[in-house]
Amino acid sequence: MVFEAGLIILAYVIGSIPFGLIVGKIGYGIDIREHGSGNLGGTNTFRTLGVKAGLIVTVADILKGSLATALPFVFSVDIHPLLVGMFAVVGHVYPLFARFKGGKAVATSGGVLLFYNPLLFAVMIVVFFTFLYITKFVSLSSMLTAISAVIYSIFTQDMPLIIVISFLATFVIYRHRANIKRIVEKTEPKIKWL
């Protein structure tokens, strides 16, 4: 039980690494929390610091989800990898190293699924960019992709996957509640790079 708790704590710490803050301060001398939406995730990094920084942060946020999900295999501890990965997502959203104000759970959730079910991750990427092409809203595309992942997971009949994806999707939608309001009010910014 001690080892399982240790992995969960380690996953939370890994998830708490605020790559948006690190890339902004070291690479650009900017605290990204003071710009754009104030969010530490990839989308605000893209909008505030540009494509290169946005890609770095997005990939790093994905990989920390994958790394956390791999911990049970790395340390040979008998705990479900999705449970461990889920705590990395919690760390990303409520980071220990950034006053518990982090990202919106999308990239790190994707990283969890990348390790656990690469096919589902690939499907999510296609679904996300399809919705993004149609709607031009990153936030709406993220939420629709989360819902699509829940639907996909049901067909796998993998109960832990269904439960965790349902939790993550709910988390993603909850974290986008301000975006939902802006979409309704027609004030949500659309992307310009497609």
C-alpha positions in Angstrom: 0.0 0.0 0.0 2.9 2.3 0.7 4.4 1.8 -2.7 1.0 2.5 -4.4 0.6 5.7 -2.4 4.1 6.7 -3.3 3.4 6.3 -7.0 0.2 8.3 -6.8 2.1 11.1 -5.1 4.9 10.9 -7.7 2.4 11.0 -10.5 0.8 14.2 -8.9 4.3 15.8 -8.7 5.1 14.9 -12.3 1.7 16.4 -13.4 2.4 19.5 -11.4 5.5 20.5 -13.5 4.2 23.7 -15.1 5.8 23.6 -18.5 3.9 26.6 -19.7 5.4 28.7 -16.8 8.9 27.2 -17.3 9.0 27.8 -21.1 7.5 31.3 -20.7 10.0 32.4 -18.0 13.2 30.8 -19.3 12.6 31.1 -23.0 10.8 34.5 -23.2 11.1 36.2 -19.8 7.3 36.1 -19.5 5.0 34.8 -16.8 2.3 33.3 -19.0 -0.2 33.5 -16.2 -0.2 37.3 -16.7 -1.2 37.0 -20.4 -4.0 35.8 -22.5 -6.4 33.5 -20.5 -3.8 33.2 -17.7 -3.9 29.4 -18.3 -0.7 27.3 -18.1 -1.7 25.0 -20.9 -0.7 24.7 -24.5 -3.5 26.8 -26.0 -2.6 29.9 -24.0 1.1 29.3 -24.8 0.3 29.1 -28.5 -1.6 32.4 -28.4 0.8 34.2 -26.1 4.3 32.9 -27.1 3.8 31.4 -30.6 3.8 28.1 -32.3 7.2 26.9 -31.2 6.6 27.5 -27.5 3.0 26.1 -27.8 4.3 22.9 -29.4 6.9 22.4 -26.7 4.4 22.9 -23.9 1.8 20.7 -25.4 4.2 17.8 -26.1 5.7 18.1 -22.6 2.2 18.1 -21.0 1.3 15.0 -23.0 4.5 13.2 -22.1 4.1 13.9 -18.4 0.8 12.1 -18.6 2.4 9.2 -20.3 5.3 9.0 -17.9 3.0 9.0 -14.9 0.9 6.2 -16.4 4.0 4.2 -17.0 5.1 4.3 -13.4 3.5 1.1 -12.3 5.4 -0.8 -15.0 8.7 1.0 -14.3 8.5 0.2 -10.6 6.6 -3.1 -10.9 3.9 -2.0 -8.5 0.5 -3.7 -8.7 -1.7 -0.6 -9.2 -3.8 0.2 -12.3 -1.9 2.6 -14.6 -4.9 4.6 -15.3 -5.4 5.4 -11.7 -1.9 6.7 -11.4 -2.1 8.6 -14.7 -5.3 10.3 -13.4 -3.4 11.9 -10.6 -0.9 13.4 -13.1 -4.0 15.1 -14.6 -5.0 16.4 -11.2 -1.4 17.7 -10.7 -1.6 19.4 -14.1 -4.8 21.2 -13.2 -3.9 21.9 -9.6 -0.1 22.1 -9.8 1.9 22.1 -6.6 4.6 24.3 -8.2 2.2 27.0 -9.5 -0.1 27.9 -6.7 -2.5 25.2 -7.7 -3.6 27.0 -10.8 -2.7 25.0 -13.9 -4.0 23.9 -17.3 -7.4 22.5 -18.4 -6.5 18.7 -18.4 -6.6 18.1 -22.1 -3.0 17.4 -23.1 -2.1 15.5 -20.0 -5.2 13.4 -20.2 -4.2 12.7 -23.8 -0.8 11.6 -22.5 -2.4 9.1 -20.1 -4.3 7.6 -23.0 -1.3 7.7 -25.3 0.5 5.2 -23.0 -2.6 3.1 -22.1 -4.4 2.9 -25.4 -2.4 4.4 -28.3 -5.2 3.7 -30.8 -7.6 5.7 -28.8 -5.1 8.5 -28.6 -4.7 8.5 -32.4 -8.5 8.5 -32.9 -8.7 11.5 -30.5 -6.1 13.4 -32.4 -8.0 12.9 -35.6 -11.3 13.8 -34.0 -9.8 16.9 -32.3 -8.4 18.4 -35.5 -11.6 17.5 -37.4 -13.7 19.5 -34.9 -11.1 22.2 -34.8 -11.2 22.6 -38.6 -15.0 22.8 -38.5 -15.5 25.0 -35.5 -12.2 27.0 -35.2 -12.7 26.8 -31.4 -9.9 24.9 -29.5 -12.1 24.8 -26.3 -15.1 23.3 -28.1 -13.0 20.9 -30.0 -11.4 19.7 -26.7 -14.8 19.1 -25.1 -16.2 17.3 -28.1 -13.1 15.1 -28.3 -13.5 14.3 -24.6 -17.1 13.2 -25.2 -16.1 11.2 -28.3 -13.4 9.4 -26.1 -16.1 8.4 -23.6 -18.2 7.0 -26.5 -15.2 5.1 -27.9 -14.3 3.7 -24.5 -17.7 2.2 -24.1 -17.1 0.0 -27.1 -13.8 -1.3 -25.6 -15.7 -2.8 -22.7 -12.7 -2.0 -20.6 -14.4 -0.8 -17.4 -11.4 1.0 -15.8 -10.9 2.8 -19.1 -14.6 3.8 -19.2 -14.5 5.0 -15.6 -11.3 7.0 -15.9 -12.2 8.5 -19.3 -15.6 9.5 -18.0 -13.9 11.2 -15.1 -11.3 13.0 -17.3 -14.0 14.1 -19.8 -16.1 15.6 -16.9 -12.9 17.3 -15.6 -12.1 18.7 -19.1 -15.7 20.1 -19.5 -15.7 21.5 -16.0 -12.4 23.3 -16.6 -13.9 24.8 -19.8 -17.0 26.3 -18.2 -15.8 29.9 -18.8 -15.1 29.0 -22.4 -18.7 27.6 -22.7 -20.0 30.9 -21.5 -17.9 32.8 -24.0 -19.0 30.5 -26.8 -22.6 31.2 -25.9 -21.9 34.9 -25.8 -19.9 34.7 -29.0 -16.8 36.2 -27.4 -14.6 33.1 -27.5 -11.6 33.6 -29.8 -11.2 31.5 -32.9 -7.9 30.2 -34.0 -6.3 31.9 -37.0 -3.6 29.4 -38.1 -5.7 26.9 -40.0 
